[in-house]
């Protein structure tokens, strides 16, 4: 992640690709070819002079096959891993991210806990 101070939100999808977030950049990395399949800036960077960058992103593999994520700048998003279509689900709400055994996603919004139910087809 050239020019970025941290990589966070790392996860592996069922096909073996590694997904992660490097500040504003979301990437999909193929460990077999050692190449980036997807490497796009969608999230906005924090101040370039910041001396410390915390683990700022979280990713989960949804029950519908999409990648869901949040970041420090409070973006809640999803990416279709096949088409690589990026969709913002909510701006200015969302930090941290976890999933329960039923596939519901939970994120923090300040002192509030929010639940996102993945639509079924």
C-alpha positions in Angstrom: 0.0 0.0 0.0 2.4 2.7 -1.2 2.1 6.0 0.6 -0.3 4.6 3.2 0.7 4.2 6.9 -1.4 1.2 7.8 -3.3 -1.8 6.4 -6.3 -3.0 8.4 -9.5 -4.9 8.0 -7.7 -7.9 6.6 -9.8 -10.9 5.7 -9.7 -13.9 3.3 -12.8 -14.7 1.2 -13.9 -18.2 0.3 -11.9 -18.1 -3.0 -8.7 -17.4 -1.1 -8.3 -13.7 -2.1 -7.1 -11.4 0.6 -9.1 -8.2 1.2 -8.0 -5.2 3.1 -8.1 -1.5 3.6 -5.1 0.9 3.5 -6.6 4.2 4.8 -8.7 5.2 1.8 -7.9 2.3 -0.5 -9.8 -1.0 -0.6 -7.9 -3.8 -2.1 -8.3 -7.4 -3.2 -5.0 -9.3 -3.5 -4.4 -12.7 -5.2 -1.8 -14.5 -3.1 -1.2 -17.1 -5.9 -0.2 -14.5 -8.5 1.0 -11.9 -5.9 -1.0 -9.2 -7.7 -3.8 -6.8 -6.8 -7.1 -7.7 -8.5 -8.7 -4.6 -7.1 -7.1 -1.5 -5.6 -9.4 1.6 -5.5 -9.6 4.7 -3.4 -13.2 5.1 -2.1 -13.0 6.2 1.5 -11.2 9.5 1.8 -7.9 9.9 3.6 -7.3 11.4 7.0 -4.9 14.3 7.4 -1.6 13.5 5.6 0.4 14.9 8.5 -1.1 12.5 11.1 1.8 10.7 12.9 -0.3 7.8 14.1 -2.9 5.8 12.2 -4.9 3.2 14.2 -6.5 0.1 12.8 -9.3 1.9 11.1 -11.2 -0.5 9.0 -13.2 -3.7 9.5 -14.4 -6.2 6.8 -16.8 -9.1 6.9 -17.9 -11.6 4.3 -21.7 -11.4 4.1 -24.2 -14.3 3.9 -25.1 -12.9 0.4 -21.5 -13.3 -0.9 -20.6 -9.5 -0.7 -17.8 -7.9 1.2 -19.1 -5.5 3.9 -16.9 -2.9 5.6 -16.6 0.2 7.8 -13.8 2.6 8.4 -12.7 5.4 10.8 -14.3 8.0 8.6 -17.7 6.3 9.3 -18.4 4.8 5.9 -20.4 1.6 5.7 -20.1 0.0 2.3 -20.3 -3.2 0.4 -18.4 -4.6 -2.6 -19.5 -7.4 -4.9 -16.4 -9.5 -5.1 -17.1 -10.7 -8.7 -18.2 -7.5 -10.4 -16.1 -5.3 -8.0 -19.0 -2.9 -7.8 -18.6 -0.6 -4.7 -21.8 0.6 -3.0 -21.9 3.1 -0.1 -24.7 1.9 2.3 -24.4 4.8 4.7 -22.1 7.8 5.1 -21.3 9.3 8.5 -22.5 6.3 10.4 -20.5 3.3 11.2 -17.4 2.2 12.9 -16.2 -1.3 13.8 -18.0 -4.2 12.3 -18.9 -7.7 13.4 -21.3 -10.4 12.3 -23.5 -12.8 14.4 -24.2 -16.5 13.7 -27.4 -15.4 11.8 -25.5 -13.2 9.4 -26.6 -9.9 10.8 -24.0 -7.2 10.8 -23.4 -4.9 13.8 -21.6 -1.5 13.7 -21.1 1.3 16.1 -22.4 4.9 15.6 -21.0 6.9 18.5 -22.6 5.4 21.6 -25.2 3.5 19.5 -25.1 0.0 18.3 -26.7 -0.5 14.8 -27.8 -3.7 13.2 -27.8 -4.3 9.4 -29.8 -7.2 8.2 -28.5 -8.5 4.8 -31.4 -8.7 2.4 -32.3 -12.2 1.3 -32.9 -12.8 -2.4 
